[in-house]
């Protein structure tokens, strides 16, 4: 009788361990997807799309995404491609989509 409980307990521990190990990996893979980033970018407003298109080719896995978005947005404002008032919300929206490009 006690052997049966030991086997059930081991199975439960293995099931919990396996689900805990798989879940973070699945979440990371789901979040880092070029297709997901493109779908996200398609829903952006005009200014956010301009920022996304300027930053996307430069995104790398470990780079400073916030700094990259800030620098590119500042340049786009200075060149008159986006308005100063639109810059911050557009950069935040584009940044959410760009985050999905990291792999």
ABEGO torsion letter per residue (X at the ends): XAAAAAAAAAAAAAAAAAAAAAAAAAAAAAABBAAAAAAAAAABBAAAAAAAAAAAAABBAABBAAAAAAAAAAAAAAAGABBAAAAAAAAAAAAAAAAAABX
